[in-house]
Amino acid sequence: MGTGIVSIDLSLDHHTVLARILLAIAAAVWVVLGLLFAARALGDRARLVHEARTPAALTGVAATAVLGSGVELLGWDWAGIALLVVAVVMWVALVAPVVGHLPLPAAGVAFLLTVATESLAVLSSTLAVHEHTDALLYAALVALVLGLAFYVFVLARFDFRQLAEGRGDHWITGGALAISTLAAGQIALDARTLDVLSFDALKAVAIVLWALTIAWLPALLLFEALRPRLRHDLNRWATVFPVGMYAACSFAVGAVTHAGAITDFARVWVWVAVAVWLVVGAGTVRSAVVVPGRRLHRAA
């Protein structure tokens, strides 16, 4: 999911080669994780059912839809449609169990309810233009509104101490709003292209959501400075996605408003996202290689 959005950021900033390399990595990871999911479904169904009730399960929905948006940028509409179908089926299967078993107070990962829903909105809107289908744009609008409702639902239950104590997923507080902003901006642009809905109303929604999204950023950065969490943790991938989403949503709002300052912010923030991706990726590789090596050494 994080790799996919950084790839999209690079593509939007016209760094095509780098974008395709990261998209290939994201696709490979998606396939591997899909195979692991299938193996678990066959070998440990009880654990699978338990995990399907946790917000983290919705990562699969968002990752699938983000990958779909990435391949859409390559013009592969057939793949985008297939991935949208897969993502929708997963969302339908998971959303009710996750809502029904939401831990209280909620951690940042609970905002994946919004992220997963809004990822469907973004991909549906993009496909609506490519396929000239108004129905997909209306579906995207429904997903946008539902995702925002989920955001309010989770925020009312969120433990704000997570900003200082979270292991990386606390960034989804801002990231969930960022993908909502991206969805609103994308729907606005596509509504103008298809000449349906109200561009001005959607533009206003996108601007308001962007302002709220940016308002989270100083707090997130401040708590990172006050409470550094430098030890590698896989939950830090939940930081990569929001950081990347800040650039993506700013590109969309910059295009909607023709505001050069917002687009300039997006172009700078792309490289912040790349840097965070490199740091977290390096930590993941190091953990995968070094830690097992140490265990074997101790065992010997």
Secondary structure, DSSP 8 states (H G I E B T S, - for coil): -HHHHHHHHHHHTT-HHHHHHHHHHHHHHHHHHHHHHHHHHHH-HHHHHHHTTSGGGGHHHHHHHHHHHHHHTTT-HHHHHHHHHHHHHHHHHHHHHHHHT--SSB-GGGGHHHHHHHHHHHHHHHHHHHTT-HHHHHHHHHHHHHHHHHHHHHHTTB-TTHHHH-SSGGGHHHHHHHHHHHHHHHHHHHHHHHT-S-HHHHHHHHHHHHHHHHHHHHHHHHHHHHS---S--GGGHHHHHHHHHHHHHHHHHHHHHT-HHHHHHHHHHHHHHHHHHHHHHHHHHHHHHHHHHHHHHHH-
